[in-house]
Amino acid sequence: MQDISVEMIILLLGLGFLASFIDSVVGGGGLISIPALLLTGLPLPVVLGTNKLASSMSTLTSTISFIRSGKINFKLVKYLIPFSLAGAVLGTYTVRLVPSSFLKPLVIVLLVGVTLYTLLKKDWGKMSTYAGITKKTGVFSVLVAFIIGFYDGFFGPGTGSFLIFAFLFLGFDFVTAAGNAKPLNFASNIASLITFIFLDSVSYTHGLVMGIAMIAGAVVGSRLAIRKGTGYVRILFIGVTIILIGKQVWDVIP
């Protein structure tokens, strides 16, 4: 077991809670948790693997909260989980072979598109218009689950936002879209975590400390989202995607 100071424990607990609070609703928690883990001095591959351990604990907790509230459409989601799992394993393995930096400009463009579309369609996601899966939307859902799962394992930032956007596109309201995103995000997280464990890139001490705080953050965040409704989730969704855009732009500036 690795040594960890009291100060570092407090840092990981505080930032882990904040990261999970945001991530449990709209994703984007990695913006906080990954820099926090980098402050511990762990190598980047271990930081990424450790973050998957903590975030798996968070997404499992928020998934359970959304299940209890009835805000997950399992008739659809249960068919998509295997594709998210497969995509994440492939993505995690690929990142060991190919640098993920080339994805950043594309991610910026996609996040800008997601944000603008959501801002312009002001009533989008207020009420559910989902009427079931057709052959066309079924193929779309499977492709999205696999591609975003791959992206989560390969790079990660914005995974929750992309999943929510995809479910909004299918006609779900914001709260149910956020709920549907959670099992897929958990699937990609756990598949990626198993792959990182296989590659010996996880610090269990740091991951479990942060994970405990993330469980608490996930409970508070998901319950607040369910209680406050679509308006609250929409505002947080737009805010987090704008911050994600800023972070990715900052990273690509020389």
C-alpha positions as CSV (number, residue, x, y, z in Angstrom):
1,M,0.0,0.0,0.0
2,Q,1.4,3.4,-0.9
3,D,2.0,6.1,1.7
4,I,-0.4,9.1,1.5
5,S,-0.3,12.1,3.7
6,V,-3.2,13.6,5.8
7,E,-3.1,16.7,3.6
8,M,-3.4,14.6,0.5
9,I,-6.3,12.6,1.9
10,I,-8.2,15.9,2.7
11,L,-7.4,17.2,-0.9
12,L,-8.7,14.0,-2.5
13,L,-11.8,13.8,-0.3
14,G,-12.8,17.4,-1.0
15,L,-12.1,17.5,-4.7
16,G,-13.4,14.0,-5.1
17,F,-16.8,15.0,-3.6
18,L,-17.0,18.1,-5.9
19,A,-16.0,16.1,-9.0
20,S,-18.6,13.4,-8.3
21,F,-21.3,15.9,-7.5
22,I,-21.0,17.4,-11.0
23,D,-20.3,14.1,-12.7
24,S,-23.3,12.4,-11.2
25,V,-25.6,14.8,-13.0
26,V,-24.0,15.8,-16.4
27,G,-20.5,14.3,-16.4
28,G,-17.3,16.3,-16.6
29,G,-16.0,15.3,-13.2
30,G,-12.7,14.3,-14.7
31,L,-11.9,18.0,-15.0
32,I,-11.5,18.1,-11.3
33,S,-10.5,14.5,-10.3
34,I,-7.7,14.0,-12.8
35,P,-5.8,17.3,-11.9
36,A,-6.3,16.4,-8.2
37,L,-4.7,13.0,-8.7
38,L,-1.9,14.6,-10.8
39,L,-1.0,16.7,-7.7
40,T,-0.2,13.4,-5.8
41,G,2.8,12.9,-8.2
42,L,1.5,9.6,-9.6
43,P,2.5,8.9,-13.3
44,L,-0.1,9.9,-15.8
45,P,-1.1,6.3,-16.8
46,V,-1.6,5.5,-13.1
47,V,-3.5,8.7,-12.6
48,L,-5.9,7.7,-15.4
49,G,-6.3,4.2,-14.0
50,T,-6.8,5.4,-10.5
51,N,-9.4,7.9,-11.7
52,K,-11.3,5.1,-13.3
53,L,-11.4,3.2,-9.9
54,A,-12.8,6.3,-8.1
55,S,-15.2,7.2,-10.9
56,S,-16.5,3.7,-11.2
57,M,-17.5,3.9,-7.5
58,S,-19.2,7.3,-8.3
59,T,-21.1,6.2,-11.4
60,L,-22.3,3.0,-9.7
61,T,-23.7,5.1,-6.8
62,S,-25.5,7.6,-9.1
63,T,-26.8,4.8,-11.3
64,I,-28.4,3.2,-8.2
65,S,-30.0,6.6,-7.3
66,F,-31.4,7.0,-10.8
67,I,-32.7,3.4,-10.8
68,R,-34.5,4.0,-7.5
69,S,-36.2,7.1,-8.9
70,G,-37.3,5.3,-12.1
71,K,-35.4,7.7,-14.3
72,I,-33.6,5.0,-16.4
73,N,-35.2,3.3,-19.4
74,F,-33.7,-0.2,-19.0
75,K,-35.7,-1.5,-22.0
76,L,-33.2,0.5,-24.1
77,V,-30.1,0.7,-21.9
78,K,-29.7,-3.0,-21.2
79,Y,-29.1,-3.6,-25.0
80,L,-26.5,-0.8,-25.1
81,I,-24.3,-1.7,-22.1
82,P,-22.3,-4.6,-23.9
83,F,-21.4,-2.2,-26.7
84,S,-20.2,0.4,-24.2
85,L,-18.1,-2.2,-22.4
86,A,-16.5,-3.4,-25.6
87,G,-15.8,0.1,-26.8
88,A,-14.1,1.1,-23.5
89,V,-11.8,-2.0,-23.5
90,L,-10.7,-1.3,-27.0
91,G,-10.2,2.4,-26.2
92,T,-8.2,1.8,-23.1
93,Y,-5.9,-0.6,-24.9
94,T,-5.5,1.8,-27.9
95,V,-4.5,4.7,-25.7
96,R,-1.4,2.7,-24.7
97,L,-0.4,2.6,-28.4
98,V,-1.6,5.9,-29.8
99,P,-1.4,9.4,-28.2
100,S,-4.8,10.8,-27.4
101,S,-3.7,14.5,-28.0
102,F,-4.8,14.5,-31.7
103,L,-8.4,14.1,-30.5
104,K,-8.5,17.4,-28.6
105,P,-9.4,19.7,-31.6
106,L,-12.2,17.3,-32.7
107,V,-13.5,17.2,-29.1
108,I,-13.6,21.0,-29.0
109,V,-15.6,21.2,-32.2
110,L,-18.1,18.5,-31.0
111,L,-18.6,20.1,-27.6
112,V,-19.2,23.5,-29.2
113,G,-21.8,21.9,-31.4
114,V,-23.5,20.2,-28.5
115,T,-23.6,23.4,-26.5
116,L,-24.9,25.6,-29.3
117,Y,-27.5,23.1,-30.3
118,T,-28.7,22.9,-26.6
119,L,-28.7,26.7,-26.2
120,L,-30.6,27.3,-29.5
121,K,-33.3,24.7,-28.8
122,K,-34.5,26.2,-25.5
123,D,-37.4,23.8,-25.0
124,W,-35.3,20.7,-25.9
125,G,-35.3,18.1,-23.1
126,K,-38.1,19.8,-21.0
127,M,-40.5,17.0,-21.9
128,S,-40.0,13.4,-23.1
129,T,-41.0,12.7,-26.7
130,Y,-39.4,9.3,-26.8
131,A,-41.8,6.8,-28.4
132,G,-39.6,3.7,-28.6
133,I,-36.8,2.4,-30.8
134,T,-37.0,2.0,-34.5
135,K,-34.5,0.2,-36.7
136,K,-32.8,3.5,-37.5
137,T,-32.6,4.8,-34.0
138,G,-31.6,1.3,-32.8
139,V,-28.5,1.3,-35.1
140,F,-27.8,4.9,-34.0
141,S,-27.9,3.9,-30.3
142,V,-25.6,0.9,-30.7
143,L,-23.1,2.9,-32.7
144,V,-23.2,5.8,-30.2
145,A,-22.8,3.4,-27.2
146,F,-19.7,1.8,-28.8
147,I,-18.1,5.0,-30.0
148,I,-18.6,6.9,-26.8
149,G,-17.4,3.8,-24.8
150,F,-14.3,3.8,-26.9
151,Y,-13.8,7.5,-26.4
152,D,-14.2,7.2,-22.6
153,G,-11.5,4.5,-22.5
154,F,-9.3,6.3,-24.9
155,F,-9.6,10.0,-23.8
156,G,-12.6,10.7,-21.6
157,P,-13.4,14.4,-21.1
158,G,-17.1,15.1,-22.0
159,T,-18.2,11.5,-22.0
160,G,-21.2,12.3,-19.9
161,S,-22.2,15.3,-22.0
162,F,-22.0,13.3,-25.2
163,L,-24.1,10.5,-23.7
164,I,-26.8,12.9,-22.5
165,F,-26.9,14.7,-25.8
166,A,-27.4,11.3,-27.6
167,F,-30.3,10.4,-25.3
168,L,-31.8,13.9,-25.7
169,F,-31.6,13.3,-29.5
170,L,-33.7,10.2,-29.0
171,G,-36.4,12.3,-27.3
172,F,-35.8,11.8,-23.6
173,D,-36.1,14.7,-21.2
174,F,-32.9,16.0,-19.5
175,V,-33.3,14.0,-16.2
176,T,-34.0,10.7,-17.9
177,A,-31.2,11.4,-20.4
178,A,-28.9,11.9,-17.5
179,G,-30.2,8.7,-15.9
180,N,-29.8,6.6,-19.0
181,A,-26.2,7.9,-19.4
182,K,-25.2,6.5,-16.0
183,P,-25.3,2.7,-16.6
184,L,-23.4,3.2,-19.9
185,N,-20.9,5.4,-18.2
186,F,-20.5,2.9,-15.4
187,A,-20.0,0.1,-18.0
188,S,-17.3,2.0,-19.8
189,N,-15.6,3.0,-16.5
190,I,-15.6,-0.6,-15.1
191,A,-14.3,-2.0,-18.4
192,S,-11.6,0.6,-18.6
193,L,-10.7,0.0,-15.0
194,I,-10.3,-3.7,-15.5
195,T,-8.1,-3.0,-18.4
196,F,-6.0,-0.6,-16.4
197,I,-5.7,-3.2,-13.6
198,F,-4.5,-5.7,-16.2
199,L,-1.9,-3.1,-17.3
200,D,-0.9,-2.5,-13.6
201,S,-1.8,1.2,-13.8
202,V,-4.0,1.7,-10.7
203,S,-3.1,3.1,-7.2
204,Y,-5.7,1.5,-4.9
205,T,-4.9,3.7,-2.0
206,H,-5.5,7.0,-3.8
207,G,-8.4,5.6,-5.8
208,L,-10.3,4.2,-2.7
209,V,-9.8,7.5,-0.7
210,M,-11.1,9.6,-3.6
211,G,-13.8,7.0,-4.3
212,I,-15.3,7.2,-0.8
213,A,-15.8,11.0,-1.3
214,M,-17.2,10.3,-4.8
215,I,-19.8,8.0,-3.4
216,A,-21.1,10.8,-1.2
217,G,-20.9,13.4,-4.0
218,A,-22.9,11.0,-6.3
219,V,-25.6,10.6,-3.8
220,V,-26.0,14.3,-3.2
221,G,-25.7,15.3,-6.9
222,S,-28.1,12.7,-8.3
223,R,-30.7,13.2,-5.7
224,L,-30.6,17.0,-6.3
225,A,-30.9,16.5,-10.0
226,I,-33.9,14.2,-9.6
227,R,-35.6,16.6,-7.2
228,K,-34.8,19.9,-9.1
229,G,-35.8,18.5,-12.5
230,T,-34.9,19.2,-16.1
231,G,-34.3,23.0,-15.8
232,Y,-31.5,22.4,-13.2
233,V,-29.9,19.6,-15.2
234,R,-30.1,21.7,-18.4
235,I,-28.3,24.7,-16.8
236,L,-25.6,22.5,-15.3
237,F,-25.2,20.6,-18.6
238,I,-24.6,23.9,-20.5
239,G,-22.2,25.2,-17.8
240,V,-20.1,22.0,-17.7
241,T,-19.8,21.7,-21.5
242,I,-18.7,25.4,-21.7
243,I,-16.0,24.7,-19.1
244,L,-15.0,21.5,-20.9
245,I,-14.6,23.6,-24.1
246,G,-12.4,26.1,-22.3
247,K,-10.2,23.4,-20.8
248,Q,-9.7,21.7,-24.1
249,V,-8.9,25.0,-25.9
250,W,-6.4,25.8,-23.1
251,D,-4.7,22.4,-23.5
252,V,-4.2,22.8,-27.3
253,I,-2.8,26.4,-27.0
254,P,1.0,26.2,-27.3
